[in-house]
């Protein structure tokens, strides 16, 4: 099971919507994930297989942390295009 954390500025609305979309994509594609949504401050120092966020928050992560950058918190088509290939690849290696 992949640990996925979705990240936004406040950890309330946007990252929660993103978490729900990522969970839906994972479920539709048979990928087992444990997802959590948090704010950018709480994301620093957290451990996860994959962090999903927008480009504005990409630089808060360490170089060894896997980050998927999405163009939208809510548009399922964009999230699918940006995140699903990474989830599929990671699920093969788990």
Secondary structure, DSSP 8 states (H G I E B T S, - for coil): -EEEEEEESSSSSHHHHHHHHHHHHHHHTT--EEEEEEEHHHHTT---SEEEE-GGGGGGS-TTS-EEE-S-SS-HHHHIIIIIHHHHHHHHH-
